[in-house]
Amino acid sequence: MELPRRTRGDERLPPGALRALRQRLRGIARHHDLVSVVACAFDRRTRMLPFVYSSSRMAPAGVRAIGSAMADVGAEKTRVVLQQWNPNFRPSQMCLDGRVPDIFMVSGMQLHGHSWRDLIRDACRIDPAHRPLIIAGGPKAIYEPWDAFSADPDDPWAADVAVTGEEYVLLELLDVLLSLRARREPLRSTFLRARNGGLLEGVHGLVYAQTDRAGRIEQLVDTGMQRLLGDLDELPHPVLGYQLLEPPSRAATLAARALPPSQVARHSPIGSLVLTFGCKFACPYCPIPAYNQRQHRAKSGARIAEEFTRLYRAYGIRNFFGADDNFFNDAARTLEIIETLARTRVHGAPLRKRIRWGTEVTIHDTLQMRAHLPLVRKAGVRALWLGVEDMTATLVKKGQSVDKTMEALGLLRENGICPMPMMMHHDAQPLVSRGPKPYGLLNQIHLLRKAGAIGMQVLMLVPATGSKLYTGTYTSGTAYESVGGRRVEEHMLGGNYVIASHHPKPWRKQFNILAAYLYFYNPLRFLFALVRPKSKLYAADALTQLLGMNGLLLTIRRTFGWALRLRFGQIKRKSAPPMSPIPMRAVCGAAADHALPLMRTEPAGEAAASGRAAHGSGPMTLPIAAAP
């Protein structure tokens, strides 16, 4: 169930297309006095390892990027609301600049699907005469856009449109609407005119509903796969998004002013930045290559250096995480970036003295860059998250082996870069193995720790929406529907819960994950990091141990009960993947690009009646290496 690829040679936008669109919108938007709110959906039940700290202390790049795009084209009256910071925010009560916003956008991942839908549902409670244009986005909309439209006639909430692409798609939609909008006309009314007149069919990357005279949804129209932005330097500057953040509070409404610049680093001490997109590997459990249509995209070194510098000066942010799929994917581009950063000076000092950053790479590409790792360190890199998955390459082969993994971690440690391996647990892997081959989970973690691993991520292999293995995981009966009477919910799809397994004793897999974390994060290792350090990274080691132990307590509290259900409860399995209860079609009437296999084709009334129970009923997972 991978996303389809556009015709070869037509995957990317023409060079300069986004710059031209931004410039055109600046001339149009100034006549419309737009007010907009962008909300990031977040389910607090997901706060556990390995994301317990970053989930609340790093403002996500996706919603900030949308905020930056809106401010860049002249819609400065935009507020970015993070449910991590504003858990009681209710769209039905929002008011900005003294009025209900013209546009309400909600972004979310599959992991936070429950909160994503709740935000849309609550926004639909606003009086239709004043209701904003509701736009659904994020990874949830990219892979399951139908979930933004209720199929329940007794609960008829719905977004107006789902954006299944990046900033260009949103801005192109806005360009069409503002060009049509009459003076003082509600933007949602403009959207409905454009939709009914077929004027949105040329905007690739949208899904919207067609309704009958009574307003009931008959089918969803998919305008197709987006064209990708090739030159990421054309993106609006991320500094704009940080100035739109809603201050943390327990209120249901919006504050009078955005978070002051002096407070940004206090609440988001880690800044997330898009540096590159794409990965050369085609792992069957990962949706990233298909999403990027097998393309690799990047910002220039000069643009990245300018972003680091400007964000540091404007907000005091010193620590950054690059939202890369595989930063070392293209050696030539990587060298251009790190050479530029190594030469950059901030307030008279080398960039590495002011700014620290990390990102994701693979073992294979790290070894290919071995001669340049000292330069990588000079560019300010302090930590690299490595997609090890399985050291023995039994689960997946990405050029890794036991010896190569040990060598890569040793090279990073010698160059003062914290190795942060990411592991996947699966049915065939025991907790401990005997013999020369370190097949067991603890065997591998012992070797990784010995090689200098500072942090550790251990997640269970689960069905990833948009991956090759996704549909087969359901049709084979691997995915669970419920365990001990408790349904598998979306917040359980990040890999911390065993929700898809053929192991005869799946509870052991759940306890294996906890045992692996306990083996790595514990008071004894914390003391050793302080009194018997094995490298100059001892301070980072000790700090990571403290954060890891705190996260482990949360992980145990949330997953221990699930392990008991796996041990003593009855397991019910699913036989088909989640699918839309509403028929979907492409603009030309063919199959929709964003529709799953086995998509329903019965009339809308029957689909609504038979699909209510299926709608959002099964696992819809967050990929292990998700887009930001």
C-alpha positions as CSV (number, residue, x, y, z in Angstrom):
1,M,0.0,0.0,0.0
2,E,2.6,2.5,-1.1
3,L,1.6,5.9,-2.4
4,P,1.7,5.9,-6.3
5,R,4.5,7.7,-8.1
6,R,3.8,10.4,-10.6
7,T,5.0,9.9,-14.2
8,R,8.8,9.8,-14.3
9,G,10.1,13.3,-14.9
10,D,6.9,14.9,-13.5
11,E,7.6,14.3,-9.8
12,R,8.9,17.8,-9.1
13,L,7.6,21.3,-9.5
14,P,9.4,23.5,-12.0
15,P,12.3,25.4,-10.4
16,G,11.1,28.7,-8.9
17,A,7.4,27.6,-8.8
18,L,7.1,28.1,-5.1
19,R,8.9,31.4,-5.1
20,A,6.6,32.7,-7.8
21,L,3.5,31.5,-6.0
22,R,4.6,33.1,-2.7
23,Q,5.2,36.4,-4.6
24,R,1.8,36.3,-6.3
25,L,0.0,35.6,-3.0
26,R,1.7,38.5,-1.3
27,G,0.0,40.8,-3.8
28,I,-3.4,39.2,-3.3
29,A,-3.5,38.4,0.4
30,R,-3.0,42.0,1.5
31,H,-6.5,42.8,0.2
32,H,-8.2,40.1,2.3
33,D,-7.1,40.6,6.0
34,L,-7.0,36.9,6.6
35,V,-7.0,35.4,10.2
36,S,-6.0,31.8,10.6
37,V,-5.2,29.3,13.3
38,V,-3.0,26.2,12.8
39,A,-3.4,23.4,15.4
40,C,-1.1,20.5,16.1
41,A,-3.0,17.5,17.3
42,F,-1.4,15.6,20.2
43,D,-2.5,12.6,22.3
44,R,-0.9,12.7,25.7
45,R,-1.1,9.0,26.0
46,T,1.8,8.8,23.6
47,R,4.2,10.4,26.1
48,M,6.7,7.6,26.7
49,L,10.1,6.4,25.4
50,P,11.7,7.3,23.2
51,F,9.8,10.6,22.6
52,V,9.0,11.6,26.2
53,Y,11.2,14.7,26.2
54,S,11.1,15.8,22.6
55,S,7.3,15.5,22.3
56,S,6.8,18.5,24.7
57,R,10.1,20.4,24.4
58,M,10.4,20.7,20.6
59,A,7.8,22.7,18.6
60,P,7.1,20.4,15.6
61,A,8.4,21.5,12.3
62,G,5.2,20.7,10.3
63,V,2.8,23.1,11.9
64,R,5.5,25.8,12.2
65,A,6.2,25.4,8.5
66,I,2.5,26.1,7.7
67,G,2.5,29.1,10.0
68,S,5.7,30.4,8.3
69,A,4.0,29.9,4.9
70,M,0.9,31.9,5.9
71,A,2.9,34.7,7.5
72,D,5.3,34.8,4.5
73,V,2.4,35.5,2.0
74,G,0.9,38.2,4.1
75,A,-1.4,36.4,6.5
76,E,0.5,37.6,9.6
77,K,-2.6,37.2,11.8
78,T,-1.9,33.5,12.2
79,R,-1.5,31.6,15.5
80,V,0.1,28.1,15.9
81,V,-1.4,26.1,18.7
82,L,0.3,23.0,20.0
83,Q,-1.9,20.6,22.0
84,Q,1.2,19.5,23.8
85,W,1.2,23.0,25.4
86,N,-2.5,23.8,25.2
87,P,-4.3,20.5,26.1
88,N,-7.7,22.2,26.7
89,F,-7.8,24.3,23.5
90,R,-11.2,24.1,21.8
91,P,-11.5,25.4,18.2
92,S,-15.2,26.2,18.9
93,Q,-14.1,28.9,21.4
94,M,-11.2,30.4,19.4
95,C,-11.1,34.1,18.6
96,L,-8.2,35.9,17.1
97,D,-8.0,39.6,16.4
98,G,-11.5,39.9,17.8
99,R,-13.2,37.5,15.4
100,V,-13.6,33.8,14.4
101,P,-10.7,32.9,12.1
102,D,-11.2,32.6,8.3
103,I,-9.2,29.4,8.2
104,F,-8.7,26.6,10.8
105,M,-6.0,24.1,9.9
106,V,-5.3,21.0,11.9
107,S,-2.2,18.8,11.4
108,G,-1.5,15.4,13.0
109,M,0.1,12.0,12.7
110,Q,-1.7,8.7,12.8
111,L,-0.5,8.3,16.4
112,H,-2.6,11.3,17.3
113,G,-5.6,10.5,15.1
114,H,-8.1,10.6,17.9
115,S,-7.2,14.2,18.9
116,W,-6.9,15.2,15.2
117,R,-10.5,14.2,14.6
118,D,-11.7,15.7,17.9
119,L,-10.3,19.1,16.8
120,I,-12.1,18.9,13.5
121,R,-15.3,17.8,15.1
122,D,-15.2,20.6,17.7
123,A,-14.5,23.2,14.9
124,C,-17.7,22.0,13.2
125,R,-19.7,23.1,16.3
126,I,-19.2,26.7,15.2
127,D,-22.3,28.3,13.7
128,P,-22.2,27.5,9.9
129,A,-22.7,31.2,9.2
130,H,-19.4,32.0,10.9
131,R,-17.5,28.7,10.5
132,P,-14.0,28.9,9.2
133,L,-12.7,27.0,6.3
134,I,-11.5,23.7,7.9
135,I,-8.4,22.2,6.4
136,A,-7.0,18.8,7.6
137,G,-3.3,18.0,7.0
138,G,-0.2,16.3,8.3
139,P,0.8,12.6,7.8
140,K,-2.7,11.5,8.9
141,A,-4.2,13.3,5.9
142,I,-1.5,12.2,3.6
143,Y,-2.1,8.5,4.2
144,E,-5.7,8.4,5.4
145,P,-7.5,11.6,4.1
146,W,-10.9,10.0,4.4
147,D,-10.6,10.0,8.2
148,A,-11.2,13.8,8.1
149,F,-14.8,13.2,6.9
150,S,-17.4,11.5,9.1
151,A,-19.4,8.7,7.6
152,D,-21.8,8.6,10.5
153,P,-25.1,10.4,9.6
154,D,-25.8,10.8,13.3
155,D,-22.5,12.7,13.8
156,P,-22.0,14.6,10.5
157,W,-18.7,16.5,11.2
158,A,-16.1,16.9,8.5
159,A,-13.2,19.0,7.3
160,D,-13.9,21.0,4.2
161,V,-10.7,19.7,2.5
162,A,-7.7,17.5,3.3
163,V,-4.3,18.6,2.0
164,T,-2.3,15.5,1.1
165,G,0.9,17.4,0.3
166,E,3.3,20.1,1.5
167,E,3.3,23.9,1.7
168,Y,2.9,24.4,-2.1
169,V,-0.4,22.5,-2.2
170,L,-1.8,24.7,0.6
171,L,-0.6,27.9,-1.0
172,E,-2.0,26.9,-4.4
173,L,-5.4,26.2,-2.8
174,L,-5.2,29.6,-1.2
175,D,-4.3,31.3,-4.5
176,V,-7.3,29.8,-6.2
177,L,-9.7,30.8,-3.4
178,L,-8.4,34.4,-2.9
179,S,-8.5,35.0,-6.6
180,L,-12.2,34.1,-6.6
181,R,-13.3,35.6,-3.3
182,A,-15.8,38.4,-3.3
183,R,-15.5,41.4,-1.0
184,R,-16.4,40.3,2.6
185,E,-17.4,36.8,1.5
186,P,-16.6,34.1,4.0
187,L,-13.7,32.1,2.8
188,R,-15.6,28.9,3.3
189,S,-18.3,30.1,1.0
190,T,-15.7,30.8,-1.6
191,F,-14.3,27.3,-1.2
192,L,-17.8,25.8,-1.7
193,R,-18.2,27.8,-4.9
194,A,-14.8,26.7,-6.2
195,R,-15.4,23.1,-5.2
196,N,-18.9,22.9,-6.8
197,G,-17.6,24.6,-10.0
198,G,-14.7,22.1,-10.4
199,L,-12.1,24.9,-9.9
200,L,-10.1,22.8,-7.5
201,E,-9.5,19.8,-9.7
202,G,-6.2,21.2,-11.0
203,V,-4.7,21.6,-7.5
204,H,-2.9,18.3,-7.1
205,G,-2.8,17.1,-3.5
206,L,-6.4,17.7,-2.3
207,V,-9.2,15.4,-1.1
208,Y,-12.7,17.0,-0.6
209,A,-16.3,15.8,-0.4
210,Q,-19.0,15.9,-2.9
211,T,-22.4,16.3,-1.2
212,D,-26.1,15.9,-2.1
213,R,-28.7,18.7,-1.8
214,A,-29.1,17.9,1.9
215,G,-25.4,18.3,2.5
216,R,-24.7,14.6,3.0
217,I,-21.4,13.3,1.7
218,E,-21.8,11.1,-1.4
219,Q,-18.1,10.6,-2.3
220,L,-14.6,12.0,-1.9
221,V,-12.7,13.5,-4.8
222,D,-8.9,13.0,-4.9
223,T,-7.1,15.4,-7.1
224,G,-4.0,13.2,-7.2
225,M,-0.4,13.1,-6.0
226,Q,1.3,16.3,-5.3
227,R,4.3,17.5,-7.2
228,L,7.3,17.8,-4.9
229,L,9.4,20.9,-4.3
230,G,12.9,20.1,-5.5
231,D,14.9,23.0,-4.2
232,L,14.1,23.3,-0.5
233,D,15.7,26.8,-0.4
234,E,12.4,28.0,-1.9
235,L,10.6,27.3,1.4
236,P,9.5,30.2,3.6
237,H,11.9,30.9,6.4
238,P,11.2,29.0,9.6
239,V,11.9,32.0,11.8
240,L,8.4,33.3,10.9
241,G,6.7,30.2,12.4
242,Y,8.3,30.6,15.8
243,Q,6.8,34.1,16.2
244,L,3.3,32.7,15.9
245,L,3.3,30.1,18.7
246,E,0.5,30.2,21.2
247,P,1.8,30.5,24.8
248,P,1.3,27.4,26.9
249,S,-1.8,27.5,29.1
250,R,-4.8,25.4,30.4
251,A,-7.3,27.8,28.7
252,A,-9.7,26.7,26.0
253,T,-9.4,30.0,24.2
254,L,-6.4,31.8,22.6
255,A,-4.2,34.3,24.3
256,A,-4.3,38.0,23.2
257,R,-0.7,37.7,22.0
258,A,1.7,35.0,20.7
259,L,4.6,33.7,22.8
260,P,7.2,36.5,23.2
261,P,10.5,35.8,21.4
262,S,12.3,35.8,24.7
263,Q,10.2,32.9,25.9
264,V,10.5,30.6,22.8
265,A,13.8,28.8,23.8
266,R,12.4,28.3,27.3
267,H,9.5,26.3,26.1
268,S,11.1,24.8,23.0
269,P,14.8,24.4,23.8
270,I,15.1,22.1,20.8
271,G,14.5,23.5,17.3
272,S,13.4,21.1,14.6
273,L,14.4,22.0,11.0
274,V,13.9,20.4,7.6
275,L,17.4,19.9,6.1
276,T,16.9,17.1,3.5
277,F,14.2,14.7,2.4
278,G,14.5,11.1,1.0
279,C,16.4,7.9,1.5
280,K,18.1,5.6,-1.0
281,F,17.0,2.4,0.8
282,A,13.6,0.8,0.2
283,C,12.8,-1.0,3.4
284,P,9.4,-2.8,3.1
285,Y,8.2,-1.5,6.4
286,C,8.9,2.2,5.7
287,P,6.7,4.6,3.7
288,I,9.4,7.3,3.3
289,P,10.8,6.4,-0.2
290,A,7.3,6.2,-1.8
291,Y,6.2,9.5,-0.2
292,N,9.2,11.2,-1.7
293,Q,8.6,9.4,-5.0
294,R,12.2,8.0,-4.8
295,Q,13.5,11.6,-4.9
296,H,16.2,13.1,-2.7
297,R,15.8,16.8,-1.8
298,A,17.9,19.2,0.2
299,K,18.5,22.8,1.3
300,S,21.8,24.3,0.5
301,G,24.5,24.7,3.1
302,A,24.2,28.5,3.0
303,R,20.5,28.4,3.6
304,I,20.9,25.9,6.6
305,A,23.7,28.0,8.1
306,E,21.5,31.1,7.8
307,E,18.6,29.4,9.4
308,F,20.7,28.2,12.4
309,T,22.2,31.6,12.8
310,R,18.9,33.6,12.5
311,L,17.0,31.3,14.9
312,Y,19.8,31.5,17.4
313,R,19.9,35.3,17.2
314,A,16.1,35.8,17.2
315,Y,15.1,33.3,19.9
316,G,18.3,32.0,21.6
317,I,17.7,28.4,20.4
318,R,21.0,26.5,20.7
319,N,20.0,22.9,20.1
320,F,18.5,21.6,16.9
321,F,17.2,18.4,15.4
322,G,17.3,17.9,11.6
323,A,14.1,16.3,10.4
324,D,16.0,14.2,7.9
325,D,15.1,10.7,6.5
326,N,18.8,10.0,6.0
327,F,21.1,13.0,6.2
328,F,24.1,11.1,4.8
329,N,22.0,9.8,1.9
330,D,23.9,11.9,-0.8
331,A,27.5,12.3,0.1
332,A,28.1,15.2,-2.2
333,R,25.2,17.2,-0.8
334,T,26.2,16.3,2.7
335,L,29.7,17.5,2.2
336,E,28.5,20.8,0.8
337,I,26.3,21.4,3.9
338,I,28.8,20.4,6.5
339,E,31.7,22.3,4.9
340,T,29.5,25.4,4.9
341,L,28.5,25.0,8.5
342,A,32.1,24.3,9.6
343,R,33.1,27.7,8.0
344,T,30.2,29.6,9.5
345,R,30.8,32.0,12.4
346,V,28.1,33.2,14.9
347,H,28.8,36.2,17.0
348,G,32.5,35.9,16.2
349,A,32.8,32.2,17.2
350,P,32.6,29.1,15.1
351,L,29.0,27.8,14.7
352,R,29.8,24.7,16.7
353,K,30.6,26.8,19.8
354,R,27.1,28.3,19.6
355,I,24.9,25.6,18.1
356,R,24.6,21.9,18.6
357,W,22.5,19.7,16.4
358,G,21.7,16.1,15.5
359,T,19.8,14.1,12.9
360,E,19.2,10.6,11.5
361,V,21.5,8.5,9.4
362,T,22.2,4.8,8.5
363,I,25.2,2.6,9.4
364,H,26.1,2.1,5.7
365,D,26.2,5.8,5.0
366,T,28.1,6.6,8.2
367,L,30.9,4.3,7.2
368,Q,30.9,5.9,3.7
369,M,31.5,9.2,5.5
370,R,34.1,7.9,7.9
371,A,36.9,10.2,6.5
372,H,34.7,13.3,6.9
373,L,33.4,12.6,10.5
374,P,35.9,15.1,12.0
375,L,34.4,17.7,9.7
376,V,30.9,16.7,10.6
377,R,31.8,17.3,14.3
378,K,33.2,20.8,13.3
379,A,29.9,21.5,11.6
380,G,28.2,21.3,15.1
381,V,26.8,17.8,15.0
382,R,26.7,16.4,18.5
383,A,24.4,13.3,18.0
384,L,23.4,11.0,15.3
385,W,20.4,8.6,15.4
386,L,21.3,5.5,13.5
387,G,18.8,3.2,11.9
388,V,20.4,-0.1,13.0
389,E,17.0,-2.0,13.3
390,D,18.8,-5.4,13.7
391,M,22.6,-5.7,13.8
392,T,22.5,-9.1,12.2
393,A,20.5,-7.8,9.2
394,T,17.9,-10.6,9.7
395,L,15.0,-8.3,9.8
396,V,16.2,-5.9,7.0
397,K,19.4,-5.4,5.1
398,K,20.7,-1.9,4.8
399,G,24.4,-2.6,4.5
400,Q,24.7,-3.2,8.3
401,S,26.3,-6.1,10.1
402,V,27.6,-6.6,13.6
403,D,31.2,-5.6,12.7
404,K,30.1,-2.6,10.6
405,T,27.7,-1.4,13.4
406,M,30.4,-1.6,16.0
407,E,32.8,0.2,13.7
408,A,30.3,3.0,13.0
409,L,29.5,3.6,16.6
410,G,33.2,3.6,17.5
411,L,34.0,6.2,14.8
412,L,31.3,8.5,16.1
413,R,32.4,8.2,19.7
414,E,36.0,8.9,18.8
415,N,34.9,12.1,17.0
416,G,32.8,13.3,19.9
417,I,29.5,12.5,18.3
418,C,26.9,10.7,20.4
419,P,25.7,7.5,18.8
420,M,21.9,7.0,19.2
421,P,21.0,3.6,17.7
422,M,17.4,2.8,16.8
423,M,16.3,-0.8,17.1
424,M,13.3,-2.8,16.0
425,H,12.1,-5.9,17.8
426,H,10.2,-8.6,15.9
427,D,8.6,-12.0,16.3
428,A,11.7,-14.1,15.4
429,Q,14.1,-12.3,17.7
430,P,14.6,-13.8,21.2
431,L,15.4,-11.7,24.3
432,V,18.7,-13.5,24.7
433,S,20.6,-15.9,22.4
434,R,23.5,-18.3,22.8
435,G,26.3,-18.8,20.4
436,P,28.6,-16.5,18.4
437,K,25.9,-14.6,16.6
438,P,24.3,-11.9,18.8
439,Y,20.8,-12.5,17.6
440,G,19.1,-11.8,20.9
441,L,17.8,-8.3,21.7
442,L,19.8,-8.0,24.9
443,N,22.9,-9.4,23.2
444,Q,22.7,-6.6,20.6
445,I,22.0,-3.9,23.1
446,H,25.0,-5.1,25.2
447,L,27.3,-4.7,22.1
448,L,25.8,-1.3,21.2
449,R,26.4,-0.1,24.7
450,K,29.9,-1.5,24.7
451,A,30.5,0.3,21.4
452,G,29.6,3.7,22.9
453,A,25.8,4.1,22.4
454,I,24.6,7.0,24.4
455,G,20.8,6.6,23.8
456,M,18.7,3.7,22.7
457,Q,15.3,3.3,21.0
458,V,13.6,-0.1,20.9
459,L,10.3,-0.4,19.2
460,M,8.2,-3.3,18.1
461,L,7.7,-3.8,14.4
462,V,4.1,-2.6,13.6
463,P,2.2,-2.0,10.3
464,A,3.2,1.3,8.9
465,T,0.6,3.1,6.8
466,G,1.9,3.7,3.3
467,S,4.5,0.9,3.4
468,K,4.7,-2.3,1.2
469,L,4.0,-4.5,4.2
470,Y,0.9,-2.6,5.4
471,T,-1.9,-4.5,3.7
472,G,-0.3,-7.9,4.1
473,T,0.0,-7.4,7.8
474,Y,-3.8,-7.3,8.0
475,T,-4.8,-9.9,5.4
476,S,-2.4,-12.4,7.0
477,G,-4.1,-11.9,10.4
478,T,-1.0,-10.5,12.0
479,A,-2.6,-7.2,13.2
480,Y,-4.7,-7.2,16.3
481,E,-8.2,-5.8,16.6
482,S,-8.5,-6.2,20.4
483,V,-6.8,-7.8,23.3
484,G,-8.6,-8.9,26.4
485,G,-11.6,-6.8,25.4
486,R,-9.6,-3.6,24.8
487,R,-9.5,-2.4,21.2
488,V,-6.2,-1.4,19.6
489,E,-6.3,2.4,19.5
490,E,-4.3,4.8,17.4
491,H,-2.2,6.1,20.2
492,M,-0.8,2.6,20.5
493,L,0.7,2.6,17.0
494,G,4.1,4.0,17.7
495,G,5.9,0.7,18.3
496,N,5.7,0.7,22.1
497,Y,2.8,-1.7,22.2
498,V,2.7,-5.2,20.7
499,I,-0.3,-4.9,18.3
500,A,0.8,-7.1,15.4
501,S,2.4,-10.5,16.0
502,H,2.1,-14.2,15.3
503,H,4.3,-15.1,18.2
504,P,2.6,-17.8,20.4
505,K,3.4,-15.8,23.5
506,P,3.2,-12.1,22.5
507,W,3.3,-10.9,26.1
508,R,7.0,-11.9,26.1
509,K,7.6,-9.5,23.2
510,Q,6.0,-6.7,25.3
511,F,8.1,-7.5,28.3
512,N,11.2,-7.8,26.1
513,I,10.9,-4.2,25.1
514,L,10.7,-3.1,28.8
515,A,13.6,-5.4,29.7
516,A,15.7,-3.9,26.9
517,Y,15.1,-0.4,28.1
518,L,15.7,-1.4,31.7
519,Y,19.0,-3.0,30.7
520,F,20.1,0.2,29.0
521,Y,18.6,2.9,31.3
522,N,19.2,2.2,35.0
523,P,20.8,3.8,38.1
524,L,23.9,1.7,37.8
525,R,24.7,2.9,34.3
526,F,24.1,6.4,35.4
527,L,26.6,6.1,38.2
528,F,29.2,4.5,35.9
529,A,28.7,7.4,33.4
530,L,29.7,9.8,36.2
531,V,32.5,7.9,38.1
532,R,33.8,5.6,35.4
533,P,33.3,7.3,32.1
534,K,34.5,5.4,29.0
535,S,34.7,8.5,26.8
536,K,34.6,12.3,26.8
537,L,30.8,12.0,26.2
538,Y,30.2,11.2,29.8
539,A,28.1,14.3,30.5
540,A,25.7,13.5,27.6
541,D,25.7,9.9,28.7
542,A,24.7,10.8,32.3
543,L,22.0,13.2,31.2
544,T,20.5,10.7,28.7
545,Q,20.4,8.1,31.5
546,L,18.4,10.4,33.6
547,L,15.9,11.2,30.8
548,G,15.8,7.6,29.8
549,M,14.9,6.4,33.4
550,N,12.2,9.0,33.6
551,G,10.8,7.9,30.3
552,L,11.0,4.3,31.3
553,L,8.8,4.8,34.3
554,L,6.1,6.4,32.0
555,T,6.5,3.5,29.5
556,I,6.1,0.9,32.2
557,R,3.0,2.6,33.6
558,R,1.4,2.8,30.2
559,T,2.3,-0.6,28.7
560,F,2.4,-3.0,31.7
561,G,-1.3,-3.5,31.7
562,W,-1.3,-4.2,28.0
563,A,1.4,-6.9,28.6
564,L,-1.0,-8.6,31.2
565,R,-3.8,-8.5,28.7
566,L,-1.6,-10.2,26.1
567,R,-0.8,-12.8,28.7
568,F,-4.3,-13.6,30.0
569,G,-6.7,-12.0,27.5
570,Q,-8.2,-13.2,24.3
571,I,-6.7,-11.8,21.1
572,K,-8.9,-10.9,18.2
573,R,-7.3,-10.3,14.9
574,K,-8.1,-8.1,11.9
575,S,-8.4,-9.6,8.4
576,A,-8.4,-6.4,6.3
577,P,-6.7,-3.0,6.6
578,P,-8.6,0.2,7.6
579,M,-10.4,1.6,4.6
580,S,-12.6,4.5,3.7
581,P,-16.3,4.0,4.4
582,I,-16.9,6.7,1.8
583,P,-16.3,6.0,-1.9
584,M,-13.3,7.8,-3.3
585,R,-12.5,8.6,-6.9
586,A,-10.0,10.6,-8.9
587,V,-11.0,13.8,-10.8
588,C,-11.2,11.7,-14.0
589,G,-13.4,9.1,-12.3
590,A,-10.6,6.5,-12.0
591,A,-9.3,5.0,-8.8
592,A,-8.1,7.6,-6.2
593,D,-4.3,7.8,-5.6
594,H,-4.8,8.1,-1.9
595,A,-7.3,5.2,-1.6
596,L,-6.3,1.9,0.0
597,P,-6.7,-1.4,-1.7
598,L,-10.1,-3.0,-1.1
599,M,-11.6,0.4,-1.1
600,R,-15.4,0.3,-0.8
601,T,-17.4,1.0,-3.9
602,E,-21.0,0.7,-2.7
603,P,-23.3,3.7,-2.7
604,A,-22.7,6.3,-0.1
605,G,-25.7,5.5,2.0
606,E,-24.8,1.8,2.3
607,A,-21.1,2.7,2.9
608,A,-22.1,5.0,5.7
609,A,-24.3,2.4,7.3
610,S,-21.9,-0.5,6.9
611,G,-18.7,1.5,7.5
612,R,-19.4,3.2,10.8
613,A,-17.8,0.4,12.8
614,A,-14.9,0.2,10.4
615,H,-14.2,3.9,10.2
616,G,-10.9,4.4,12.1
617,S,-11.4,1.0,13.9
618,G,-8.0,-0.5,13.1
619,P,-4.4,0.2,13.6
620,M,-3.1,3.2,11.7
621,T,0.5,3.5,12.6
622,L,3.0,6.3,12.8
623,P,6.1,5.2,10.7
624,I,9.2,4.7,12.9
625,A,10.9,7.5,10.9
626,A,8.0,9.8,10.3
627,A,8.0,13.1,8.5
628,P,7.9,16.0,10.9
